Amino acid sequence: MIEVAKQLTPKSYLRTRQLAHYSGNTNGTIARLLHLATCAILILLAVAACGCVNTEIRAAQDEMAKGNFAAAHERFLAASHSTRLTAREWRELADGLCTTEVNIGEPQYPLAEQRETCARAAARSGSSSGPMIVRIDSAERLATNDAVDDALRTGDIAGADTAVVEYQSFPGADQDTIAQWSRQIWSTLEKQEGRNKYRGHHLVPAIAAVSHRYPRMRAMNDAAFKHWVMKNTTVASEALVDHIDLREGAIDLRVASASLPNVALNLDRFARINDAMVARCRCEGRTNIAVEGSGLPAYLLRFDPETQQSEVLVMPQPH
């Protein structure tokens, strides 16, 4: 080996050293090249993924423009599974889901569900879903108004009350409109009871009988009677009634919505109050229990001449 080396010329010996040096660093060079290639591939994959999502959103928008809202909704849902969306893409996607659900409509997407989707979209900066929420709220209000009108037209007080109570749970419920419906319900009830006023021959002896049970009521002035009512509607130091109004032959009580469960457990107390009202006015007497705020009827207490006692009519309750 030594002899062969000696036979090499200086130039050939230098080339041999250079080749030996290159061969020793080949593995490191290849590793660096592989690393760079891997990074490039990952970048291309990320770009491709973003491109797919963008394509999905664009395809959904194209379907929406054609009026194919169900297909558009599916594409928006598919795009929503990505974790690489930009803020703008999220906004476009959320607005798209809102628009498609509103246009597909019920029964697949009830109004309350539509509103929830659109509210989430509208919360994003630059969203265009605000008008959709107004449209949904208007549709729910109009539908409830029709239901209330139809029920009152046929004298169905409970049906009208049910429609309003259900509307109360709607996220966009308008309190002023609820108050207006409440007044319509009470007005219809008053007219209905005015027409159906009991005038049978059992009324006079029935009033006389209940007056014997409450002999002191007749002598009470309004302030004293209100005090008596408040005392008899206080349970375990908790007042069930927030407000009392006296009218000719009627007493109107307002109770907080939170007090309704306790009121339900003590309806016998309110029946006695209506009996006392009958004894005091020497008339049929009516006790109306309404929910504070909405003014909707919760319970109606009416005197029954046949049984000579007051009965409770339970109205639809707030959820």
Summary of the structure (lengths in Angstrom):
residues: 319
radius of gyration: 39.2
end to end distance: 100.9
largest distance: 146.2
contacts: 928
relative contact order: 0.07
helix: 65%
strand: 11%
